[in-house]
Amino acid sequence: MHFVCVFDSTFICQQTEVLVMASLLCSLQDHSDDINCCALSDRFLASSSGDKSVRVYSCADFSVLLFSPLRANTYGVHCCCFSFCGRFLASCSTDARIIILSTYTGAAVAELEHPARAPVRVCVFSPDSRFVLSGASDGTVAIWDVMSKKMQRSV
């Protein structure tokens, strides 16, 4: 079974230690392969999986959004992340692509292909949501401009 477990936690600070009390809120069992990453925004929870999908849930009641699952990648999805502005969700995959999706519609707004076609393992938005950084299995990091959909630099 492949689960995403959501916990509610309370932190209790005592003189020399911090106690964490957690209780299970919800267990989501929608993926059919390993779950590789989970991402959280103020409104949504997303999970990416080896089943080539990203699933998006409402944080209010953990219901699946109407446009979920997202199947833009053609191989297992290694990572997903939300932009700080809340408008975008990025996913990256063995297919060497970073897909940027609208959190309003689920539609792809950009498809960025790693220059060496290496599997992309991680992605993250810059704090101003203008750029996406991606790390690939060949050891390179690429910086992408979200609006122009162009790679700015690769190191």
Steps between C-alpha positions, in 0.01 A plus 500: 500500500613854424387762750528870569435550871399841631560576866391775735778588739534698818835619630538534874810686614629409842813626672753274328301315234230529240227241500311429181156348514363385165174346396409357161250724318474318171655222295490548122534182295466612139843422350579161348879520546754645745438855616817701441410845629231702676453876483281732702364847432252705699215346295625176349688177565672331206671163469715364218554135423669237291157443344572805275247721676467795733191503717366821650271525802322780681649576842151587626358146480766294314268447204661437161483806275295464182806523272695239698681273424740691278671276245723742308821302559572183303713328767496488878474841668785557747404833652226762514488845655270800526602853410501746789238713321269196492428517126724214384586138574818357346584135449815335368564155367728242345369628165742797547215751519379748755127560455352818648128474560230748597362440849170646379439271202766229503601600147866497404629856463857398417699190407872543555744239371836445667776590254679162517172301519612369840233386747397793720489399867412822687336835433425808710364850441688814597341704782361753248359216281678641193744210463506122531822320586536139391760241588572211267665160537800621296591739783384819330269767640295708257334834573182567301301821456136403555342772283734479199534120535871534425799355679705782648801297600623146554787410734 
